[in-house]
Amino acid sequence: MSLRQMEYFLTVVDEASFTRAAELLHVSQPALSHQIKALERSVGGALLERMPRGVRLTPMGRAFRPHAELAVRSAAQARRAARAAAGAEGGELHIAAVHSVAVGVLADVFARWRAAHPRVLLHLHEYATSEALEEQVERGTADLAVGPAPADWPGTVVPVGQEDIVLVVPFDDRFAGRTTVTLPELADRPWVRCAMEPVVHGERFLDWACGRAGFTPRTAVFTEHTSTAVRMAAAGVGVCAAPAHLVRDAVGDGCVVLTPDPPWKRTLTVFSRLPPTGAAEAFVTLLHSAWPYPRVPSTASLRAYGDCPEDGTAAA
């Protein structure tokens, strides 16, 4: 069994055709078929079922596929790490992030990185949820991830800072003259919710937080992206909870920002499957030094803002 055979297998699966896979791989169809048959002999059974129109996975093929994907991605990571290990000059770096962090934080960090390391190509992978982010890093899609602290992560986790979660309302809101608001004061208000809202104790964060405050939030609009939810709130559709840095980038000064009382905070980290080296290590160092928001010590107890203790604050 070879890495090339696994790459051939995955291409056939993705294309559902030996003919199209051979064209993409720039090999003859007989040569491709020979490599797939050799792979099937090495694993002891058929991985693909040849159909009149295309191919499909056998049960053995379905079991084999995720491991082949991880092997191919890990090999790609190994090549990137080897090329970028000498002083972070050369090669490429794949960074995964949740959307709010990518929009609100990483643009400035990436600009600094490009000025310091112009020969290192950066790839940004954005994900809607923390769970999706962790899953993709586990699969080897990215070298590093930037987002909320993962639970029980077996690899390296480095805290880089905290972000404040604020509430967004329009300028004509009845709370517009204030800077803080308690959650019970918002019991009668509609909310703009987002698919990226974290899950806490089996519930979406706002359901959990409002439930503790004695009411069930009334959802007016459910959006896919946090930046969209912020714009909806600024227009008066409903109240929205979002990271403070994203509010600034989404609408500038076009809304009123209220701080929850007690405050909501979320610890953000950079994490990876293996200890960062070369370009990855340099990026972690830059991210930590350039982080524009309050930091937490590396020994901090890491919590998403939904996991705040009774006073509503993340551990410092």
Residue pairs with C-beta under 8 A, 6 or more apart in sequence:
1 39
1 42
1 43
3 71
3 72
3 75
4 35
5 35
5 36
5 38
5 39
5 42
6 39
6 68
6 71
6 72
7 25
7 72
8 21
8 25
8 27
8 32
8 35
8 36
8 39
9 36
9 39
9 47
9 48
9 64
9 65
9 68
10 65
10 68
10 69
10 72
11 21
11 24
11 25
12 18
12 21
12 32
12 36
12 48
12 55
13 48
13 55
13 57
13 61
13 65
14 21
15 21
15 24
16 54
16 55
16 56
17 54
17 55
18 29
18 32
18 33
18 36
18 55
19 29
21 32
22 28
22 29
22 31
22 32
25 32
36 47
36 48
39 47
40 46
40 47
40 48
43 60
43 64
45 58
45 60
46 58
46 60
46 61
47 57
47 58
47 60
47 61
47 64
48 55
48 56
48 57
48 58
48 61
49 55
49 56
49 57
49 58
49 61
57 65
66 139
69 139
70 139
70 140
73 139
73 140
73 141
74 140
76 140
77 94
77 140
77 143
80 91
80 92
80 93
80 94
80 143
80 279
81 91
81 143
81 277
81 278
81 279
81 280
82 91
83 90
83 91
83 92
84 90
84 91
84 92
84 93
84 120
84 278
84 279
84 280
85 277
85 278
85 279
86 278
87 278
88 117
88 120
88 278
88 279
88 281
88 282
88 283
89 117
89 119
89 120
90 119
90 120
91 120
91 121
91 278
91 279
92 120
92 121
92 122
92 123
92 279
93 120
93 121
93 122
93 123
93 143
93 144
93 279
93 280
93 283
94 123
94 125
94 141
94 142
94 143
94 144
95 106
95 122
95 123
95 124
95 125
95 142
95 143
95 144
95 145
95 146
95 283
96 124
96 125
96 126
96 127
96 133
96 136
96 137
96 141
96 142
96 144
96 145
96 146
96 147
97 106
97 124
97 125
97 126
97 127
97 133
97 145
97 146
97 147
98 126
98 127
98 128
98 129
98 130
98 133
98 146
98 147
98 148
98 196
99 126
99 127
99 128
99 196
99 225
99 226
99 227
100 196
100 226
100 227
100 242
100 243
100 246
101 146
101 147
101 243
101 268
102 124
102 126
102 146
103 226
103 227
103 246
103 249
103 250
104 163
104 243
104 245
104 246
104 248
104 249
105 146
105 245
105 268
105 291
105 292
105 293
106 124
106 146
108 290
108 292
109 286
109 287
109 290
110 122
110 124
112 286
112 290
113 120
113 122
113 283
113 286
114 122
116 286
117 279
117 282
120 279
123 142
125 136
125 141
125 142
127 133
127 136
128 195
128 196
128 224
128 225
129 195
129 196
129 198
130 147
130 148
130 150
130 198
130 304
131 199
133 145
133 147
134 145
134 150
134 153
136 142
136 145
137 144
137 145
137 271
137 272
137 273
138 273
140 273
143 272
143 276
143 279
143 280
144 270
144 271
144 272
144 276
144 280
144 283
144 284
145 270
145 271
145 272
146 160
146 268
146 269
146 270
146 287
147 268
147 269
147 271
148 198
148 266
148 267
148 268
148 269
148 304
149 157
149 159
149 267
149 268
149 269
149 271
149 302
149 303
149 304
150 157
150 269
150 271
153 271
154 273
155 271
155 272
155 273
155 274
155 275
156 271
156 272
156 273
156 274
156 275
156 276
157 269
157 270
157 271
157 302
158 269
158 270
158 271
158 284
158 288
158 298
159 267
159 268
159 269
159 295
159 296
159 297
159 298
159 300
159 302
160 268
160 269
160 270
160 287
160 288
160 291
160 295
161 267
161 268
161 291
161 292
161 293
161 294
161 295
161 296
162 265
162 266
162 267
162 268
162 293
162 294
162 295
162 296
162 314
162 316
163 243
163 244
163 245
163 265
163 266
163 268
163 293
164 243
164 244
164 259
164 263
164 264
164 265
164 293
165 241
165 242
165 243
165 244
165 260
165 263
165 264
165 265
165 266
165 305
166 241
166 242
166 243
166 244
166 247
166 257
166 258
166 259
166 260
166 264
167 181
167 186
167 239
167 240
167 241
167 257
167 258
167 259
167 260
168 230
168 233
168 234
168 239
168 240
168 241
168 242
168 247
168 251
168 255
168 256
168 257
168 258
169 175
169 176
169 233
169 239
169 255
169 256
169 258
170 176
170 233
170 234
170 235
170 236
170 255
170 256
171 255
171 256
172 236
173 236
173 256
175 181
175 185
175 256
175 258
176 256
178 258
179 258
179 259
180 258
180 259
180 260
180 261
181 258
181 259
181 260
181 261
182 213
182 260
182 261
183 209
183 210
183 213
183 260
184 213
184 214
184 215
186 239
187 210
187 213
187 214
187 215
189 218
189 238
189 239
190 218
190 219
190 220
190 237
190 238
190 239
191 206
191 217
191 218
191 219
191 220
191 238
191 239
191 240
192 219
192 220
192 221
192 223
192 229
192 232
192 233
192 237
192 238
192 239
192 240
193 204
193 206
193 217
193 219
193 221
193 222
193 223
193 229
194 222
194 223
194 224
194 225
194 226
194 228
194 229
194 240
194 242
195 222
195 223
195 224
195 225
196 224
196 225
196 226
197 204
197 205
197 206
197 241
198 204
198 205
198 304
198 305
198 306
199 205
199 306
200 208
200 209
200 304
200 306
200 307
201 208
201 306
203 211
205 241
205 305
205 306
206 217
206 241
207 216
207 217
208 306
209 264
209 306
210 216
210 217
219 238
220 237
220 238
221 229
221 232
221 237
221 238
223 229
223 232
226 242
226 243
226 246
226 250
227 246
227 249
227 250
229 240
229 242
230 240
230 242
230 246
230 247
230 250
230 251
230 255
231 250
231 251
232 238
232 240
233 239
233 240
233 242
233 255
234 250
234 251
234 254
234 255
241 260
241 264
242 250
243 266
244 257
245 292
245 293
247 255
247 257
260 312
261 312
262 308
262 311
262 312
262 313
263 312
263 313
264 305
264 308
264 312
265 305
265 308
265 313
265 314
266 303
266 304
266 305
266 314
267 296
267 300
267 302
267 303
267 304
267 314
267 315
269 302
270 283
270 284
270 287
270 288
272 280
276 283
276 284
288 295
296 302
296 314
296 315
296 316
297 316
300 315
300 316
301 315
302 315
303 314
303 315
305 314
307 314
308 314
309 315
